[in-house]
Amino acid sequence: MAELFTPYAAEKGDEIALLDDFGDRTWADYNARVNQLVDALRKAGVKQGAAVALLSGNRREYYETLGAVNHAGYIVVPVNWHFVAEEVRYMVEDSDAEALIADARFTDVAAACGDLAKLKVKILIDGTPPDGFEDYEALLAASSTDEPADQVSGGIMFYTSGTTGRPKGVRSSALSVVGGPLEGMHEVVQLVGATLGAPAGGRSLLCGPAYHSAQWAFSWMPFMAGSSIIMRHKFDPAETLELIDKYQITNSHMVPTQFVRMLKARDGGDLSARFDGSSLAIIWHGAAPCSPMIKKQMIEWWGPIITEYYGGTEGGILSTIDSQEWLARPSSVGKPAEGYKVTIIDDEGNECPVGTAGTIYQENLAGTDFEYHNKPEETAKRHRGKANLTLGDIGYVDEDGYLYLTDRKIDMIISGGVNIYPAEIESVLVAHPAVKDVAVFGVPNDEFGEEIKAVVELIDPLAAGDDMTASLAAYAQEHLAKYKIPRSFDYSEDMPRTPAGKLLKRFLRDPHWQGKERSI
């Protein structure tokens, strides 16, 4: 059979495939429920190639949806569960989704999206469905467990915010193409699993949001290769250490903020003495810069099993570096992976010599590329010619070919491994009736790497103060997810600008980074 999970259901049907905060799922049960969900979506009229929006926390049904999508030729669109209804509605509409599957924890947000013309079905997981929604378990119960006919590969389209302030769907030629045959996929996923260093038949720990492309990749790819997933909806440092030993976790993806929290939990109690960690084979980290001091402490604690990567949703993993290499070259993000070419370009468009920083451009020599869904102009901004794309980072390559990051050319903030784009926040705050102008940027935070600061120019400068700050924060909270709300507000009566009127944000941002070892 070509179906991806049939062999696991046959070989180890009674073993746990998925375990979350609510219970577990065996491989046999998982395979049957994926078949039922494919049948349910087809009965609802969701066409092959259509998008399925998934607004859910980390739970078993998330991976059942991924399984169904990958067997029925759909495109899954993971939705950030921190989003407010306005943001969720935009993603569902922009992706042309024909189905919305929502976690009961986010019922209010899902219901507040209202009626969306293209949706054929709206499904609620684990709760009382509001008007217009179907119950997930009832739909599965009314559907067949038989292997569906006409199975073809599905794909995924992540949304990433941009400097225009609106999320953009990333259609990757590697991940977003649907309709292909499933024959041979087992060999492919086994190869990918081996490349990631995840032991065959191991156990992945998911302790970050599955809507993030990295958390998806480092859990879903090993899962398709036969590794089970132990997951939690929210990260708790002490519990994470306990889960690693209890379930003999072999691999996980983490962000630097989680390293910081686990180190603090260890130093604040007896966790270090209780924690074994001998089951761990590899820990991947990325998504945000990691303090060299923190990384050294983690390697000393867990051993040389920590591997860093650099990349992005648009271009995949560009480079990797293991613990031994990193200790020899602190702060490097490794050599470009086989099949990738890196070019460093200066502001005049010239290629930089070795050791000189410039904008990092990458090319996948196999021809893999991406485009932003329905946004050709934004796609063009990220490319230099047809082949080279940039994530907006500044860096250089040393004489041995190792890549180093020095800064970000684009305005992105990374807080706790989450990408936050100031333009989106600025577009909300500037609409406040008291605001004349606003600049949003990242400032240092020891735990999260960066936190959001807003500098506001008011129509009436005398209105600045605590009451205005409270008003601005409340206004932002009406329109933005909580993690996008500035942690602090400053006021300026004279924003720095060029003679042409362009805001010189660096004059506001740079003083906060003076004396720091890093600038991102």
ABEGO torsion letter per residue (X at the ends): XABAAAAAAAAAAABBABBBAAEBBBAAAAAAAAAAAAAAAAAAGBBBGBBBBBBBBBBAAAAAAAAAAAAAGBBBBBBBAABBAAAAAAAAAAAGBABBBBBAAAAAAAAAAEBBAABABBBBBGBBBBBGBBBAAAAAAABBABBBBGBBBBBBBBBBBBAAGBBBBBBBAAAABBGBBABGAAAAAAAAAAAAGBBBGBBBBBABBAABAAAAAAAAAAAAAGBBBBBBABBBAAAAAAAAAAAGBABBBBBAAAAAAAAAAAAABAAAAABAGAABABBBBBGBBBBAAAAAAAAAAAEBABBBBBEBAAAEBABBBBAAAAAABBGBAEBBBBGBBBBBBBAAGBBBBBGBBBBBBBBBAAGBBBBBBGBAAAAAAABBEAABBBAGBBBBBBAAGBBBBABBABABBBBGGBBBBAAAAAAAAAABAABABBBBBBBBBAAAGBBBBBBBBBABAAABEAAAAAAAAAAAAAABBAAABBABBBBBABBBBBAAGBBBAAAAAAAAABGBABAX
